[in-house]
Amino acid sequence: DNIIVVTANQYQEAINLVAQLDYIKCDAIIVKVNTTTGEIQHIVNHTDIIDKWKTYKLQLESSYSTIENKEAVEALKEFISMVNKQITIETHLIDDLKTKMFFDVYFNKHLVNSSEKLQPYQRTFSSQLFKSINVDLQIRQDLLNDNEEEIQVRKVSEMPKGIEKLPKIIESYDKIYKPMIEYKFSEYKASFRERVIYNKQAYFLKESEITILEEVKNNIQLLVHYTLKKID
C-alpha cells in the first residue's frame, strides 16, 4: 500500500501523481547489490518497471485532451519526458532511488557485513529550505549494543565548517524568508541522527529511527522524523 494524505486539499492531486510514480518505481523491485558497498548495482526486473511506466504514461498522455491551457499541456509533456528518462535509463533510476529515505538507509555496508561497516562516512544532504544547496555531512557511527542476534548503532552527523554562514544561503534567506518573519539571518544548521538495529544473522536492517533537522537558528526550522521497521 502507498497511501498519502496532504493538507491543503488542493495539493492532493499532485501528491497522488508523485505517489503513483514512486509505486511504479519501487513496487516488487528486484535489485542486485554491490558486495563491497551494499549499494544497488543493478535492477534485475528493470524491464517490468518500464512496462508499468509505459502503461501509466498512456493514461497521462490521454489527459492532454482535457486540458485547455497550452502552457499546462507543455508543462505536462515536459514532466512526462523527464520521468521517462528517469525510469527507462537504469543508472538514472538507481540515482533516483538513492534519494528516497528507505533506499538511502537500507543499502549500505551493513547489508553486506563489510569489515568497514562501522567506519565514518559522508552523506550528502539536500536542503529542503534552500534550493540547490547540498551539504556533505560527516557521519560518525557508535556501537551501542552487540549480541549474538543483532547490533545497535547510533549515527550522528557533523556539519563542515563554513556552511553556517554561506553567502548563498544568506542571500536566499533574505529573499524568501525574511520578508515573512522579519528577523535577520542568524546561523544555518543541518543535522542527521539515526538509531538503528541490524540483524547479524541475515545482515538486514531490522529497525531504524531517523531525525533530520534543518534550521536557521531561532528563525525557521524543518524537522523530519522517519521510522522504519521490519513488519511481521
C-alpha positions as YAML, in Angstrom:
chain: A
units: angstrom
residues:
- id: 1
  name: ASP
  ca: [0.00, 0.00, 0.00]
- id: 2
  name: ASN
  ca: [1.09, 3.56, -0.66]
- id: 3
  name: ILE
  ca: [-1.39, 5.96, 1.00]
- id: 4
  name: ILE
  ca: [-0.58, 9.66, 1.22]
- id: 5
  name: VAL
  ca: [-2.85, 12.43, 2.50]
- id: 6
  name: VAL
  ca: [-1.83, 16.09, 2.36]
- id: 7
  name: THR
  ca: [-3.23, 19.37, 3.65]
- id: 8
  name: ALA
  ca: [-4.29, 21.66, 1.99]
- id: 9
  name: ASN
  ca: [-6.51, 19.60, -0.31]
- id: 10
  name: GLN
  ca: [-5.53, 21.43, -3.50]
- id: 11
  name: TYR
  ca: [-2.15, 19.68, -3.38]
- id: 12
  name: GLN
  ca: [-3.65, 16.19, -3.15]
- id: 13
  name: GLU
  ca: [-3.79, 15.60, -6.91]
- id: 14
  name: ALA
  ca: [-0.11, 16.46, -7.35]
- id: 15
  name: ILE
  ca: [0.86, 14.26, -4.41]
- id: 16
  name: ASN
  ca: [-1.18, 11.38, -5.85]
- id: 17
  name: LEU
  ca: [0.79, 11.68, -9.10]
- id: 18
  name: VAL
  ca: [4.14, 11.58, -7.27]
- id: 19
  name: ALA
  ca: [2.94, 8.65, -5.13]
- id: 20
  name: GLN
  ca: [1.86, 6.67, -8.20]
- id: 21
  name: LEU
  ca: [5.23, 7.24, -9.87]
- id: 22
  name: ASP
  ca: [7.03, 6.11, -6.70]
- id: 23
  name: TYR
  ca: [4.84, 3.00, -6.65]
- id: 24
  name: ILE
  ca: [5.79, 2.19, -10.23]
- id: 25
  name: LYS
  ca: [9.50, 2.61, -9.46]
- id: 26
  name: CYS
  ca: [9.52, 0.62, -6.23]
- id: 27
  name: ASP
  ca: [6.74, -2.00, -6.34]
- id: 28
  name: ALA
  ca: [8.20, -5.54, -6.36]
- id: 29
  name: ILE
  ca: [11.59, -4.21, -7.42]
- id: 30
  name: ILE
  ca: [14.41, -6.78, -7.54]
- id: 31
  name: VAL
  ca: [17.96, -5.49, -7.24]
- id: 32
  name: LYS
  ca: [21.50, -6.83, -7.33]
- id: 33
  name: VAL
  ca: [23.69, -5.43, -4.57]
- id: 34
  name: ASN
  ca: [27.36, -4.47, -4.72]
- id: 35
  name: THR
  ca: [29.07, -6.96, -2.39]
- id: 36
  name: THR
  ca: [31.59, -4.37, -1.20]
- id: 37
  name: THR
  ca: [29.45, -1.28, -0.58]
- id: 38
  name: GLY
  ca: [25.98, -2.77, -0.16]
- id: 39
  name: GLU
  ca: [24.60, -0.23, -2.65]
- id: 40
  name: ILE
  ca: [22.29, -1.05, -5.57]
- id: 41
  name: GLN
  ca: [24.36, -2.19, -8.54]
- id: 42
  name: HIS
  ca: [21.70, -3.43, -10.95]
- id: 43
  name: ILE
  ca: [17.88, -3.54, -11.23]
- id: 44
  name: VAL
  ca: [17.12, -7.11, -12.26]
- id: 45
  name: ASN
  ca: [13.50, -6.51, -13.30]
- id: 46
  name: HIS
  ca: [14.04, -3.10, -14.87]
- id: 47
  name: THR
  ca: [12.04, -4.16, -17.95]
- id: 48
  name: ASP
  ca: [8.96, -4.85, -15.79]
- id: 49
  name: ILE
  ca: [9.20, -1.37, -14.28]
- id: 50
  name: ILE
  ca: [9.49, 0.18, -17.75]
- id: 51
  name: ASP
  ca: [6.36, -1.72, -18.90]
- id: 52
  name: LYS
  ca: [4.36, -0.42, -15.91]
- id: 53
  name: TRP
  ca: [5.54, 3.09, -16.67]
- id: 54
  name: LYS
  ca: [4.55, 2.84, -20.35]
- id: 55
  name: THR
  ca: [1.03, 1.80, -19.35]
- id: 56
  name: TYR
  ca: [0.70, 4.70, -16.91]
- id: 57
  name: LYS
  ca: [2.28, 7.14, -19.37]
- id: 58
  name: LEU
  ca: [-0.53, 6.43, -21.84]
- id: 59
  name: GLN
  ca: [-3.03, 7.49, -19.15]
- id: 60
  name: LEU
  ca: [-1.15, 10.72, -18.55]
- id: 61
  name: GLU
  ca: [-0.87, 11.48, -22.25]
- id: 62
  name: SER
  ca: [-4.62, 10.92, -22.69]
- id: 63
  name: SER
  ca: [-5.23, 13.74, -20.22]
- id: 64
  name: TYR
  ca: [-3.91, 16.26, -22.78]
- id: 65
  name: SER
  ca: [-7.36, 16.41, -24.41]
- id: 66
  name: THR
  ca: [-8.99, 17.66, -21.20]
- id: 67
  name: ILE
  ca: [-6.52, 20.50, -20.60]
- id: 68
  name: GLU
  ca: [-7.27, 23.77, -22.40]
- id: 69
  name: ASN
  ca: [-4.30, 25.78, -21.10]
- id: 70
  name: LYS
  ca: [-1.47, 25.38, -23.64]
- id: 71
  name: GLU
  ca: [1.22, 26.19, -21.06]
- id: 72
  name: ALA
  ca: [-0.13, 23.50, -18.74]
- id: 73
  name: VAL
  ca: [-0.09, 20.98, -21.61]
- id: 74
  name: GLU
  ca: [3.53, 21.81, -22.43]
- id: 75
  name: ALA
  ca: [4.48, 21.56, -18.75]
- id: 76
  name: LEU
  ca: [2.88, 18.12, -18.52]
- id: 77
  name: LYS
  ca: [4.65, 16.96, -21.69]
- id: 78
  name: GLU
  ca: [7.98, 18.18, -20.29]
- id: 79
  name: PHE
  ca: [7.28, 16.42, -16.98]
- id: 80
  name: ILE
  ca: [6.46, 13.12, -18.74]
- id: 81
  name: SER
  ca: [9.65, 13.38, -20.81]
- id: 82
  name: MET
  ca: [11.73, 13.93, -17.66]
- id: 83
  name: VAL
  ca: [10.15, 10.97, -15.85]
- id: 84
  name: ASN
  ca: [10.55, 8.79, -18.95]
- id: 85
  name: LYS
  ca: [14.32, 9.33, -18.93]
- id: 86
  name: GLN
  ca: [14.45, 8.83, -15.18]
- id: 87
  name: ILE
  ca: [12.72, 5.43, -15.38]
- id: 88
  name: THR
  ca: [13.93, 3.97, -18.68]
- id: 89
  name: ILE
  ca: [17.64, 4.68, -18.09]
- id: 90
  name: GLU
  ca: [18.75, 2.29, -15.38]
- id: 91
  name: THR
  ca: [21.53, 4.45, -13.92]
- id: 92
  name: HIS
  ca: [19.11, 7.37, -13.65]
- id: 93
  name: LEU
  ca: [16.55, 5.20, -11.88]
- id: 94
  name: ILE
  ca: [19.16, 3.94, -9.39]
- id: 95
  name: ASP
  ca: [20.23, 7.53, -8.68]
- id: 96
  name: ASP
  ca: [16.59, 8.47, -8.09]
- id: 97
  name: LEU
  ca: [16.07, 5.55, -5.70]
- id: 98
  name: LYS
  ca: [19.06, 6.72, -3.67]
- id: 99
  name: THR
  ca: [17.25, 10.00, -2.96]
- id: 100
  name: LYS
  ca: [14.45, 8.10, -1.18]
- id: 101
  name: MET
  ca: [14.96, 7.60, 2.54]
- id: 102
  name: PHE
  ca: [14.34, 3.83, 2.57]
- id: 103
  name: PHE
  ca: [16.92, 3.05, -0.11]
- id: 104
  name: ASP
  ca: [19.37, 5.54, 1.37]
- id: 105
  name: VAL
  ca: [19.43, 3.98, 4.85]
- id: 106
  name: TYR
  ca: [18.89, 0.31, 3.91]
- id: 107
  name: PHE
  ca: [21.50, -0.26, 1.21]
- id: 108
  name: ASN
  ca: [24.88, 0.28, 2.85]
- id: 109
  name: LYS
  ca: [27.93, -1.63, 4.11]
- id: 110
  name: HIS
  ca: [25.95, -3.17, 6.99]
- id: 111
  name: LEU
  ca: [23.85, -5.05, 4.43]
- id: 112
  name: VAL
  ca: [26.90, -6.97, 3.16]
- id: 113
  name: ASN
  ca: [28.61, -7.19, 6.58]
- id: 114
  name: SER
  ca: [31.62, -5.24, 5.37]
- id: 115
  name: SER
  ca: [34.62, -5.09, 7.69]
- id: 116
  name: GLU
  ca: [34.33, -1.28, 7.34]
- id: 117
  name: LYS
  ca: [30.63, -1.11, 8.23]
- id: 118
  name: LEU
  ca: [31.23, 0.95, 11.39]
- id: 119
  name: GLN
  ca: [33.69, 3.39, 9.84]
- id: 120
  name: PRO
  ca: [32.74, 7.09, 9.48]
- id: 121
  name: TYR
  ca: [31.29, 8.03, 6.12]
- id: 122
  name: GLN
  ca: [29.98, 11.02, 4.18]
- id: 123
  name: ARG
  ca: [26.31, 11.64, 3.43]
- id: 124
  name: THR
  ca: [25.12, 14.35, 1.04]
- id: 125
  name: PHE
  ca: [22.19, 16.27, 2.47]
- id: 126
  name: SER
  ca: [19.99, 18.19, 0.02]
- id: 127
  name: SER
  ca: [18.43, 21.24, 1.64]
- id: 128
  name: GLN
  ca: [14.65, 21.48, 1.76]
- id: 129
  name: LEU
  ca: [14.74, 25.12, 2.84]
- id: 130
  name: PHE
  ca: [17.15, 26.44, 0.22]
- id: 131
  name: LYS
  ca: [17.13, 25.39, -3.42]
- id: 132
  name: SER
  ca: [20.34, 23.89, -4.88]
- id: 133
  name: ILE
  ca: [22.11, 23.76, -1.50]
- id: 134
  name: ASN
  ca: [23.82, 20.43, -0.78]
- id: 135
  name: VAL
  ca: [25.75, 19.80, 2.41]
- id: 136
  name: ASP
  ca: [28.26, 16.96, 2.80]
- id: 137
  name: LEU
  ca: [27.65, 15.74, 6.35]
- id: 138
  name: GLN
  ca: [30.32, 13.62, 8.04]
- id: 139
  name: ILE
  ca: [28.64, 10.69, 9.83]
- id: 140
  name: ARG
  ca: [30.13, 9.08, 12.95]
- id: 141
  name: GLN
  ca: [28.92, 5.59, 13.92]
- id: 142
  name: ASP
  ca: [28.86, 4.45, 17.56]
- id: 143
  name: LEU
  ca: [28.23, 0.83, 18.53]
- id: 144
  name: LEU
  ca: [25.67, 0.87, 21.34]
- id: 145
  name: ASN
  ca: [24.93, -2.83, 21.75]
- id: 146
  name: ASP
  ca: [26.22, -6.10, 20.31]
- id: 147
  name: ASN
  ca: [24.91, -9.61, 20.93]
- id: 148
  name: GLU
  ca: [24.54, -12.87, 19.03]
- id: 149
  name: GLU
  ca: [21.43, -11.80, 17.14]
- id: 150
  name: GLU
  ca: [21.81, -8.07, 16.46]
- id: 151
  name: ILE
  ca: [23.80, -4.89, 16.82]
- id: 152
  name: GLN
  ca: [22.53, -1.42, 17.69]
- id: 153
  name: VAL
  ca: [24.26, 1.57, 16.13]
- id: 154
  name: ARG
  ca: [23.93, 5.31, 16.62]
- id: 155
  name: LYS
  ca: [24.84, 7.58, 13.71]
- id: 156
  name: VAL
  ca: [25.49, 11.27, 14.32]
- id: 157
  name: SER
  ca: [26.39, 13.92, 11.75]
- id: 158
  name: GLU
  ca: [28.87, 16.76, 11.85]
- id: 159
  name: MET
  ca: [28.45, 19.73, 9.52]
- id: 160
  name: PRO
  ca: [31.51, 21.05, 7.66]
- id: 161
  name: LYS
  ca: [32.81, 24.45, 8.71]
- id: 162
  name: GLY
  ca: [31.81, 27.48, 6.69]
- id: 163
  name: ILE
  ca: [28.30, 26.30, 5.82]
- id: 164
  name: GLU
  ca: [26.62, 28.01, 8.78]
- id: 165
  name: LYS
  ca: [27.06, 31.45, 7.17]
- id: 166
  name: LEU
  ca: [27.39, 30.55, 3.50]
- id: 167
  name: PRO
  ca: [26.65, 33.70, 1.42]
- id: 168
  name: LYS
  ca: [24.35, 31.80, -0.95]
- id: 169
  name: ILE
  ca: [22.19, 30.66, 1.98]
- id: 170
  name: ILE
  ca: [22.06, 34.15, 3.49]
- id: 171
  name: GLU
  ca: [21.04, 35.61, 0.13]
- id: 172
  name: SER
  ca: [18.26, 33.03, -0.28]
- id: 173
  name: TYR
  ca: [17.06, 33.56, 3.29]
- id: 174
  name: ASP
  ca: [16.86, 37.34, 2.82]
- id: 175
  name: LYS
  ca: [14.87, 36.88, -0.38]
- id: 176
  name: ILE
  ca: [12.48, 34.10, 0.63]
- id: 177
  name: TYR
  ca: [12.00, 34.07, 4.40]
- id: 178
  name: LYS
  ca: [12.99, 37.44, 5.84]
- id: 179
  name: PRO
  ca: [10.04, 39.30, 4.24]
- id: 180
  name: MET
  ca: [7.69, 36.93, 6.09]
- id: 181
  name: ILE
  ca: [9.33, 36.50, 9.51]
- id: 182
  name: GLU
  ca: [11.29, 39.79, 9.54]
- id: 183
  name: TYR
  ca: [14.15, 38.52, 11.75]
- id: 184
  name: LYS
  ca: [17.59, 38.81, 10.19]
- id: 185
  name: PHE
  ca: [19.68, 35.74, 9.32]
- id: 186
  name: SER
  ca: [21.43, 34.11, 12.29]
- id: 187
  name: GLU
  ca: [23.10, 30.76, 11.57]
- id: 188
  name: TYR
  ca: [22.32, 27.79, 9.32]
- id: 189
  name: LYS
  ca: [22.38, 24.26, 10.72]
- id: 190
  name: ALA
  ca: [21.70, 20.80, 9.30]
- id: 191
  name: SER
  ca: [21.95, 17.54, 11.21]
- id: 192
  name: PHE
  ca: [21.23, 13.84, 10.75]
- id: 193
  name: ARG
  ca: [20.79, 11.38, 13.64]
- id: 194
  name: GLU
  ca: [19.90, 7.71, 13.36]
- id: 195
  name: ARG
  ca: [19.48, 4.92, 15.87]
- id: 196
  name: VAL
  ca: [19.34, 1.60, 14.05]
- id: 197
  name: ILE
  ca: [19.23, -2.15, 14.79]
- id: 198
  name: TYR
  ca: [20.78, -4.61, 12.33]
- id: 199
  name: ASN
  ca: [20.15, -8.37, 12.27]
- id: 200
  name: LYS
  ca: [23.54, -10.13, 12.50]
- id: 201
  name: GLN
  ca: [22.36, -13.43, 11.03]
- id: 202
  name: ALA
  ca: [21.00, -12.12, 7.71]
- id: 203
  name: TYR
  ca: [22.58, -8.63, 7.82]
- id: 204
  name: PHE
  ca: [19.37, -6.70, 7.22]
- id: 205
  name: LEU
  ca: [18.10, -3.51, 8.83]
- id: 206
  name: LYS
  ca: [15.53, -4.51, 11.46]
- id: 207
  name: GLU
  ca: [14.50, -1.15, 12.86]
- id: 208
  name: SER
  ca: [15.56, 2.47, 12.48]
- id: 209
  name: GLU
  ca: [14.59, 5.88, 13.83]
- id: 210
  name: ILE
  ca: [15.93, 8.90, 11.97]
- id: 211
  name: THR
  ca: [15.74, 12.58, 12.82]
- id: 212
  name: ILE
  ca: [16.73, 15.20, 10.26]
- id: 213
  name: LEU
  ca: [16.87, 18.80, 11.43]
- id: 214
  name: GLU
  ca: [17.43, 21.82, 9.21]
- id: 215
  name: GLU
  ca: [17.14, 25.36, 10.50]
- id: 216
  name: VAL
  ca: [18.16, 28.95, 10.54]
- id: 217
  name: LYS
  ca: [18.74, 29.14, 14.27]
- id: 218
  name: ASN
  ca: [15.88, 30.76, 16.22]
- id: 219
  name: ASN
  ca: [14.11, 31.79, 13.00]
- id: 220
  name: ILE
  ca: [12.87, 28.84, 10.96]
- id: 221
  name: GLN
  ca: [13.06, 25.09, 11.46]
- id: 222
  name: LEU
  ca: [12.25, 21.97, 9.44]
- id: 223
  name: LEU
  ca: [12.13, 18.70, 11.40]
- id: 224
  name: VAL
  ca: [11.65, 15.26, 9.82]
- id: 225
  name: HIS
  ca: [11.19, 12.14, 11.94]
- id: 226
  name: TYR
  ca: [11.35, 8.89, 9.97]
- id: 227
  name: THR
  ca: [10.65, 5.43, 11.37]
- id: 228
  name: LEU
  ca: [11.45, 2.22, 9.53]
- id: 229
  name: LYS
  ca: [10.95, -1.32, 10.79]
- id: 230
  name: LYS
  ca: [10.59, -4.88, 9.57]
- id: 231
  name: ILE
  ca: [6.95, -5.96, 9.81]
- id: 232
  name: ASP
  ca: [5.81, -9.46, 10.77]
...
